[in-house]
Amino acid sequence: MLTKLLRLSVILLASHTSFIATADISQALQHEARTAENKKRDVARKPEQTLAFFEVTPEKTVVEVWPGSGWYTEILAPLLAEKGKLYAAHYSDKFTLLPADYMQKGRTEYNTKLASHPIYKNVTVTDFAPLADIAIAPAASVDVVLSIRNQLYMFEGETSLKHALANFYKALKPGGVLGVVAPRLPDHLLNTEWKKTGYVPEQLWLTLAKEAGFSFEDRDDMLLNPKDTADHPSGIWSLPPTLAGTDEEKAKHLAIGEVNQMVLKFRKPRE
């Protein structure tokens, strides 16, 4: 009887904690620093559910890997502003597969965003390149590492993803979470030339994360899109919001919607 009561208490506490976390994230979604254009993508990207699934709460220390233009930063910065900490591990010039001017432009635009509102004053920008030995945050200081749509790891092959995972593992505290959102390659395309499409096999993440020392904890289907066949002329960049291709292709791909994505949660074992 006592065991059942303890289990019920744990379940109720977890549900209560999840409810509070979701409420905090919901409030961050409404922050004035968020652009109207970025808010339009909430329906497709489900940031409230995604961050809650990855256990992001206001007191956590979080690394956002390759934040791009700052879509998630607009949510994470107000969420973590008072009690937490946000590291933005942006492009490094040691990543050679993207043009240097493209990466510099991205970092400049990101820094401009950070200077645009006081809510970003506590965001610390660091560097990240998958094959470079650069600390994305102090060792064992981070509660959650978020890798969201960072498919460019695979452009340098599996070794690149292995090095990235080792970097994430080093930054995380024991018990910390690695949250992955990535375009999922359908199993029937495993034998195709998929590495430049932006899609990645789920099993590859599972295998290499395990080799890096992580425990796989859970997956969520919230971002799966069965309309996405993953065989587009420009890979994931054919789909919204990029919509690469001709006007006819854009109309077709707009109807498909955003890319089919896997949502995977890994944990660094507790000591």
C-alpha positions, -999 to 999 in steps of 0.1 A, spaced: 0 0 0 28 24 10 47 16 -23 15 24 -43 11 57 -25 47 66 -31 44 59 -68 12 79 -70 29 108 -52 58 107 -78 33 107 -107 13 136 -92 45 156 -85 58 150 -121 24 161 -135 24 192 -113 60 201 -123 52 196 -160 21 218 -157 42 246 -141 69 243 -167 44 245 -195 29 276 -180 63 293 -178 70 284 -214 36 297 -225 44 330 -208 78 332 -226 60 326 -259 42 358 -254 72 380 -247 74 413 -265 108 405 -280 94 377 -302 87 387 -338 53 382 -353 69 362 -382 85 338 -358 53 334 -338 35 321 -370 57 290 -369 46 280 -334 18 258 -348 43 237 -369 72 238 -345 53 232 -312 79 250 -289 58 247 -258 55 210 -260 91 205 -272 107 224 -244 85 208 -218 94 174 -232 131 183 -228 126 194 -192 135 230 -199 124 251 -169 132 287 -157 160 277 -134 179 255 -158 212 261 -176 207 255 -213 229 254 -244 212 261 -277 234 246 -304 237 266 -336 208 290 -328 208 305 -363 187 337 -364 175 330 -329 141 315 -333 143 295 -301 165 322 -284 134 345 -285 117 319 -262 146 307 -242 160 341 -232 129 353 -214 122 319 -199 157 317 -184 163 354 -177 157 355 -140 168 321 -126 185 302 -154 213 306 -179 215 304 -217 245 297 -238 242 301 -275 268 280 -293 269 297 -326 289 291 -358 327 288 -355 352 296 -383 365 262 -377 335 247 -394 346 248 -430 316 233 -448 297 266 -448 310 298 -465 328 321 -440 307 351 -451 275 331 -446 285 322 -410 297 357 -403 265 372 -416 245 347 -394 265 356 -362 262 394 -370 225 391 -373 223 371 -342 243 396 -322 221 424 -336 191 405 -322 208 402 -288 214 439 -287 178 447 -296 162 441 -263 174 439 -226 159 404 -222 190 391 -241 216 407 -218 224 374 -200 228 353 -231 264 341 -235 276 334 -270 301 306 -275 314 287 -306 306 253 -319 321 233 -348 314 195 -347 350 185 -353 367 212 -333 377 209 -297 357 240 -285 338 240 -252 302 251 -258 299 257 -220 320 250 -189 323 212 -183 295 196 -163 277 229 -159 246 224 -182 212 209 -174 200 207 -210 217 208 -244 193 215 -273 202 204 -308 173 215 -330 174 210 -368 212 209 -368 214 184 -397 247 199 -409 266 176 -386 262 149 -412 279 169 -439 312 159 -424 301 122 -419 295 101 -388 327 112 -372 313 147 -371 282 136 -351 304 115 -328 326 146 -319 295 167 -314 280 142 -290 312 140 -271 311 178 -267 275 178 -255 283 150 -231 312 169 -216 291 201 -211 262 183 -194 259 177 -157 253 141 -146 216 135 -151 215 163 -178 193 160 -209 203 162 -246 172 172 -266 173 164 -303 149 176 -330 161 165 -364 147 157 -399 140 119 -399 151 98 -429 125 71 -437 139 36 -434 133 28 -471 157 56 -481 187 43 -460 204 30 -491 202 62 -511 226 92 -512 208 109 -482 238 126 -464 234 159 -483 195 160 -480 194 172 -444 176 140 -433 192 117 -408 183 81 -398 169 79 -363 189 48 -356 222 66 -363 214 91 -335 204 62 -312 236 43 -319 261 71 -317 245 87 -286 248 53 -268 284 51 -279 290 86 -265 277 74 -231 241 87 -232 211 67 -222 181 69 -246 151 80 -226 121 88 -248 108 99 -281 78 120 -291 59 120 -324 46 156 -320 66 168 -351 61 139 -375 47 149 -408 35 118 -429 31 140 -459 69 145 -461 83 119 -485 119 130 -479 127 128 -516 126 165 -526 150 181 -552 167 203 -525 162 180 -496 147 195 -464 153 230 -479 126 224 -504 100 226 -476 89 256 -456 102 280 -445 130 279 -470 110 267 -501 139 263 -525 130 256 -561 106 268 -588 73 285 -582 55 252 -591 77 232 -567 72 258 -540 34 255 -542 37 217 -540 61 218 -510 41 244 -492 11 220 -492 33 194 -476 43 216 -447 74 216 -426 98 187 -425 91 154 -408 111 155 -376 120 131 -348 121 143 -313 145 123 -291 155 127 -255 188 114 -241 203 116 -206 238 117 -193 238 90 -166 237 102 -130 268 94 -110 
